[in-house]
Amino acid sequence: MKRLLIVAHAPSPNTRRLRDAAARGARHPDIDAVEVVVKAPFDAAPEDIRSCDAILLGTTENLGYMSGALKDFFDRSYYPVLEEKQGLPCALYVRAGHDGTGTRRAVEGIVTGLRWRWVQEPLILRGEWQEEFIEQVEELGLYLAAGLEAGVL
């Protein structure tokens, strides 16, 4: 059994809908061999990274940067997992009120340092809320779990 870890900052009803959509996609009924673990950044720890086979990160854009909660997760986890989780398949979605560029760049910088492997282009959900965001994040969760189950990640 493979494990997909979803670490998502969800401070509002809509961002909780995004987190839940990611989990729903990853838990698609056609996927049998992937356990999905969903944690808030403050609740996730290096042990969670060590025990996963892929990670999906979700954050809001806060002042052109990732959420403080996701930054805290990286601060606590970076060095403890640096050597042992290189190559970890990862993906990202950003709920961006503006353009999400700074948020994406910040997360990409940390992921590059960790030597994790992007398996999907970061999904930037820009501007005013759109219901299509839910479907996009659900598909992202589905694709990650399906790829993990198929052994292509």
Secondary structure, 3 states (H helix, E strand, C coil): CEEEEEEECCCCHHHHHHHHHHHHHHCCCCCCCEEEEEECCCCCCHHHHHCCCEEEEEEECECCECCHHHHHHHHHHHHHHCCCCCCCEEEEEEEECCCCHHHHHHHHHHHHHHCCEECCCCEEEECCCCCHHHHHHHHHHHHHHHHHHHCCC
